[in-house]
Amino acid sequence: MLKKFLRVFAAAVFFFYGNLLCATEVERSNGAEEKFSLANLCEGAAFGEYVSTTFERYKNSVVRVVGVVSLPEEGKQEDDSAPQTQHVLSGTGFFVSDKAHVLTAASIVSSARVLWVEYRGLSYAAECVGYDAATNIAIIRLLQPPESFEIVGIGDSDEHALARIGEFAIFIGCRLDLDPAPAIGNIVGKNIAYGERTFVTTYLRSDIELCGGESGAPVFDLDGDLIGCMVAALPELHSSFILPKRALKRICDDIIKLGKVTYGAIGIDIHAEYKLGLGQQIIVSRVVHDSYAEKSGLLAGDVLLSMNNFSIKHREDLHNALFFAHPGSDMHIVVMRGDECHELTMKVDQSVAKK
């Protein structure tokens, strides 16, 4: 009798909870645009239709990128006289401009002697426009592009916008030698560092496990909007890192215009302190002599509050503010000095090369 009661009770709870989910819509945090609704699923719209629709929309944007690299034979030193063996590397890419620029992984093309793209059963010769080792992003250009192809837009990226943890992610990659195909997972984290490595900006972490040929694949949300690009596998966690769309925009612009990515610096050292009632604060511990920071009036002991509209509460915030600050531009900084708030403007210097 007790078992029967428990089964009936569990069924009632499931029915109530299912109806509650069906009445709930998930919206973006800004509330400005209606997003994927669980009610739509409950009304019979198959979840797979979201994946299929996104794939159909972008299948003519995604390509396989193939590079041939020459490496010395095992046990031989790397010089011009050493016997060389040819290795073929492949990854995924996607068109980002009407001039046949393709965004892909730098690890595939940075050392390639020969480079081509496979698109809809045909091969197209390509050249590397530039790459950024720090983010593993490269831009290549097809020398004689196909008559028609679709572009993935990255031009309207908000510097402060990131996909939410828990959000569904649809990725389209060219696994091994197979045609582009979709896979689905979730955004499960946001990281500025992993292990002993600190990234130049915040990365998204997904529970999608990358296989060979899938680096450089685009990732979309359920509305078909670009989330970012797959840049690194985390096999020990059966997951992967995604460089967000906002970062892709900044990297893409630099490479297409300059052939490389330039990073900013402002000439300060910092440390973090926790203040009761105020939380963590980022404090300037040293100002480099004769730097733009010193010329702007920034002093050791100043508490950083904001930099170019990035609120500074953690080291991660400072990294992101600098990532989007181009060398030569002006940076607006707000600091707390004692009991007074000060606003400063300083020129952004150029950092040493990121690796």
VOZAPA-977699 format. One line per field, with one value per residue (C-alpha): residue number from 0; residue in three letters; x, y, z. Coordinates in pm, whole numbers. Example, Ala and Ser with C-alpha at 12.3 -4.5 7.8 and 13.67 -1.06 7.14 Angstrom:
BEGIN
num	(0 1)
residuo	(ala ser)
px	(1230 1367)
py	(-450 -106)
pz	(780 714)
//
This chain:
BEGIN
num	(0 1 2 3 4 5 6 7 8 9 10 11 12 13 14 15 16 17 18 19 20 21 22 23 24 25 26 27 28 29 30 31 32 33 34 35 36 37 38 39 40 41 42 43 44 45 46 47 48 49 50 51 52 53 54 55 56 57 58 59 60 61 62 63 64 65 66 67 68 69 70 71 72 73 74 75 76 77 78 79 80 81 82 83 84 85 86 87 88 89 90 91 92 93 94 95 96 97 98 99 100 101 102 103 104 105 106 107 108 109 110 111 112 113 114 115 116 117 118 119 120 121 122 123 124 125 126 127 128 129 130 131 132 133 134 135 136 137 138 139 140 141 142 143 144 145 146 147 148 149 150 151 152 153 154 155 156 157 158 159 160 161 162 163 164 165 166 167 168 169 170 171 172 173 174 175 176 177 178 179 180 181 182 183 184 185 186 187 188 189 190 191 192 193 194 195 196 197 198 199 200 201 202 203 204 205 206 207 208 209 210 211 212 213 214 215 216 217 218 219 220 221 222 223 224 225 226 227 228 229 230 231 232 233 234 235 236 237 238 239 240 241 242 243 244 245 246 247 248 249 250 251 252 253 254 255 256 257 258 259 260 261 262 263 264 265 266 267 268 269 270 271 272 273 274 275 276 277 278 279 280 281 282 283 284 285 286 287 288 289 290 291 292 293 294 295 296 297 298 299 300 301 302 303 304 305 306 307 308 309 310 311 312 313 314 315 316 317 318 319 320 321 322 323 324 325 326 327 328 329 330 331 332 333 334 335 336 337 338 339 340 341 342 343 344 345 346 347 348 349 350 351 352 353 354)
residuo	(met leu lys lys phe leu arg val phe ala ala ala val phe phe phe tyr gly asn leu leu cys ala thr glu val glu arg ser asn gly ala glu glu lys phe ser leu ala asn leu cys glu gly ala ala phe gly glu tyr val ser thr thr phe glu arg tyr lys asn ser val val arg val val gly val val ser leu pro glu glu gly lys gln glu asp asp ser ala pro gln thr gln his val leu ser gly thr gly phe phe val ser asp lys ala his val leu thr ala ala ser ile val ser ser ala arg val leu trp val glu tyr arg gly leu ser tyr ala ala glu cys val gly tyr asp ala ala thr asn ile ala ile ile arg leu leu gln pro pro glu ser phe glu ile val gly ile gly asp ser asp glu his ala leu ala arg ile gly glu phe ala ile phe ile gly cys arg leu asp leu asp pro ala pro ala ile gly asn ile val gly lys asn ile ala tyr gly glu arg thr phe val thr thr tyr leu arg ser asp ile glu leu cys gly gly glu ser gly ala pro val phe asp leu asp gly asp leu ile gly cys met val ala ala leu pro glu leu his ser ser phe ile leu pro lys arg ala leu lys arg ile cys asp asp ile ile lys leu gly lys val thr tyr gly ala ile gly ile asp ile his ala glu tyr lys leu gly leu gly gln gln ile ile val ser arg val val his asp ser tyr ala glu lys ser gly leu leu ala gly asp val leu leu ser met asn asn phe ser ile lys his arg glu asp leu his asn ala leu phe phe ala his pro gly ser asp met his ile val val met arg gly asp glu cys his glu leu thr met lys val asp gln ser val ala lys lys)
px	(0 281 462 146 100 459 419 101 263 572 354 157 477 614 289 281 647 610 318 517 806 570 441 788 986 1360 1472 1809 1912 1852 1489 1497 1442 1230 1446 1402 1082 1031 663 743 893 595 360 523 811 1087 1414 1597 1426 1630 1948 1834 1723 2056 2248 2048 2106 2486 2585 2699 2918 3130 3440 3716 4059 4361 4725 5044 5340 5697 5862 6208 6225 6222 6560 6676 6739 6523 6732 6725 6944 6747 6516 6158 5834 5499 5211 4853 4652 4282 4030 3706 3648 3367 3325 3323 3335 3218 3586 3609 3786 3758 3804 3973 4218 4573 4712 4601 4746 5028 5303 5136 5340 5039 4686 4347 3978 3729 3380 3080 3295 3551 3895 4006 4359 4398 4652 4700 4616 4736 4696 4703 4873 4732 4373 4442 4253 4359 4210 4272 4150 4044 4239 3959 3642 3329 3053 2831 2880 2711 2869 2850 2805 3028 3006 2761 2932 2876 3204 3015 2793 2864 2653 2501 2608 2354 2270 2242 2520 2500 2832 2903 3233 3415 3511 3806 3730 3352 3116 3016 2770 2603 2642 2483 2591 2581 2787 2914 3162 3354 3731 4009 4265 4309 4584 4892 4785 4610 4409 4400 4023 3738 3673 3351 3374 3136 3064 3113 3406 3621 3755 4009 3920 3682 3906 3786 3420 3150 2914 2557 2271 1921 1824 2109 2315 2690 2824 3189 3452 3598 3966 4084 3998 3989 4003 4056 3718 3551 3486 3626 3697 3512 3647 3338 3193 3289 3656 3632 3522 3827 4072 3916 3927 4297 4405 4211 4332 4687 4773 4832 4680 4812 4746 4740 4931 4910 5224 5097 5123 4820 4718 4382 4259 3938 3776 3500 3175 3328 3437 3742 3925 4193 4463 4754 5074 5325 5324 5599 5821 5766 5469 5139 4994 5237 5177 4801 4839 4768 4928 5022 4746 4466 4170 4057 3680 3632 3827 3646 3310 3438 3366 3686 3620 3846 4171 3960 3789 4125 4228 3909 3931 4286 4191 3944 4173 4361 4716 4714 4355 4251 4135 3898 3977 3791 3979 3915 4198 4142 3785 3771 3678 3907 3861 4170 4242 4552 4695 4710 5062 5144 5215 5488 5374 5124 5201)
py	(0 234 164 238 567 668 590 801 1084 1081 1088 1384 1576 1502 1616 1939 2015 1940 2181 2444 2407 2431 2765 2910 3101 3147 3499 3664 3860 4197 4100 4282 3984 3670 3361 2986 2887 2559 2605 2557 2219 2116 2216 1960 2142 1879 1992 1850 2107 2383 2195 2112 2469 2611 2356 2429 2801 2773 2456 2671 2882 2603 2461 2212 2376 2164 2255 2067 2121 1997 1858 1704 1329 1183 1224 1489 1856 2119 2288 2328 2022 1783 1534 1656 1463 1602 1610 1701 1895 1961 2173 2360 2719 2949 3245 3585 3829 3864 3872 3500 3545 3230 3225 2909 2775 2914 2572 2441 2711 2894 2659 2537 2548 2456 2554 2484 2475 2198 2333 2145 1873 2105 2227 2592 2723 2965 3191 3287 3654 3640 3457 3510 3241 3379 3299 3027 3225 3270 3436 3281 3394 3182 3283 3191 3164 2970 3154 3152 3104 3219 3447 3408 3759 3875 4248 4355 4221 4380 4391 4308 4027 3662 3349 3236 2927 2654 2790 2534 2543 2404 2353 2264 2090 1879 1573 1387 1360 1376 1646 1930 1806 1955 1856 2001 2068 2336 2629 2506 2770 3091 3091 3346 3076 2702 2523 2742 2935 3271 3368 3713 3731 3526 3199 2999 2633 2382 2014 1939 1704 1795 1533 1561 1820 2021 2305 2632 2527 2792 2761 2897 2937 2801 3116 3062 3353 3301 3227 3188 2957 2630 2691 2422 2071 1964 1585 1530 1696 1572 1936 2232 2605 2856 3201 3425 3621 3953 3846 3710 4053 4221 3955 3939 4316 4337 4048 4162 4523 4470 4104 4054 4126 4405 4409 4701 4770 5051 5012 4910 4620 4529 4319 4213 4287 4190 4469 4392 4536 4622 4283 4234 4540 4567 4805 4958 4837 4995 5245 5199 5506 5722 5507 5639 5540 5768 6051 6023 6075 5719 5647 5340 5274 5380 5142 5064 5104 5096 5099 5189 5096 4760 4749 4633 4395 4103 4048 3898 4235 4405 4141 4193 4573 4555 4295 4538 4842 4904 5045 5418 5466 5659 5466 5625 5509 5573 5518 5567 5757 5777 5896 6068 5939 6046 6015 5981 5942 5763 5649 5273 5147 4842 4522 4274 3985 3751 3380)
pz	(0 89 -240 -437 -252 -324 -696 -716 -522 -750 -1061 -925 -851 -1200 -1363 -1162 -1227 -1600 -1628 -1441 -1687 -1982 -1853 -1808 -2069 -2057 -2152 -2174 -1868 -2038 -2105 -2437 -2662 -2622 -2637 -2637 -2453 -2273 -2348 -2716 -2639 -2430 -2710 -2936 -3106 -3110 -2957 -3257 -3479 -3316 -3398 -3753 -3822 -3705 -3910 -4225 -4172 -4142 -4328 -4623 -4392 -4244 -4416 -4349 -4326 -4424 -4377 -4467 -4233 -4268 -3956 -3910 -3888 -3539 -3371 -3620 -3540 -3704 -3975 -4352 -4413 -4193 -4369 -4351 -4324 -4431 -4184 -4266 -4008 -4041 -3856 -3904 -4012 -4114 -4351 -4177 -4469 -4828 -4930 -4846 -4513 -4302 -3925 -3798 -3538 -3549 -3455 -3795 -4020 -3836 -3964 -4281 -4602 -4810 -4714 -4863 -4777 -4857 -4916 -5053 -5210 -5374 -5268 -5273 -5228 -4938 -4775 -4411 -4347 -3987 -3660 -3285 -3078 -2752 -2850 -3112 -3376 -3739 -4044 -4386 -4728 -5022 -5333 -5572 -5362 -5458 -5641 -5335 -4962 -4642 -4381 -4003 -3864 -3578 -3641 -3370 -3060 -2720 -2526 -2206 -2341 -2267 -2300 -1972 -1781 -1853 -2197 -2478 -2738 -3092 -3262 -3626 -3691 -3949 -3749 -3906 -4282 -4246 -4369 -4132 -3872 -3563 -3199 -2888 -2530 -2264 -2146 -1810 -1700 -1757 -1707 -1717 -1629 -1639 -1451 -1459 -1769 -1756 -2062 -2221 -2175 -2031 -2212 -2208 -2110 -2267 -2204 -2575 -2626 -2927 -3165 -3444 -3709 -3491 -3363 -3510 -3524 -3471 -3174 -3175 -2929 -2987 -3178 -3424 -3288 -3271 -2922 -3018 -3166 -3039 -2962 -2721 -2606 -2243 -2280 -1907 -1845 -2165 -2251 -2444 -2438 -2655 -2737 -2704 -2993 -2832 -2838 -3193 -3314 -3159 -3289 -3636 -3686 -3594 -3816 -4123 -4087 -3956 -4021 -3647 -3307 -3087 -2713 -2473 -2150 -1894 -1681 -1337 -1093 -884 -587 -448 -97 77 280 526 397 59 -73 -293 -421 -689 -571 -763 -592 -832 -1117 -1376 -1402 -1710 -1819 -1945 -1607 -1424 -1671 -1617 -1242 -1128 -788 -588 -340 -576 -576 -931 -972 -1349 -1675 -1998 -1844 -1716 -1344 -1170 -881 -970 -1161 -1439 -1490 -1543 -1798 -1995 -1984 -2124 -2385 -2544 -2511 -2835 -2819 -2886 -2767 -2456 -2150 -1900 -1545 -1220 -892 -523 -353 19 55 -285 -629 -916 -1292 -1508 -1878 -1998 -2328 -2380 -2449 -2662 -2476 -2556 -2777 -2614 -2625)
//
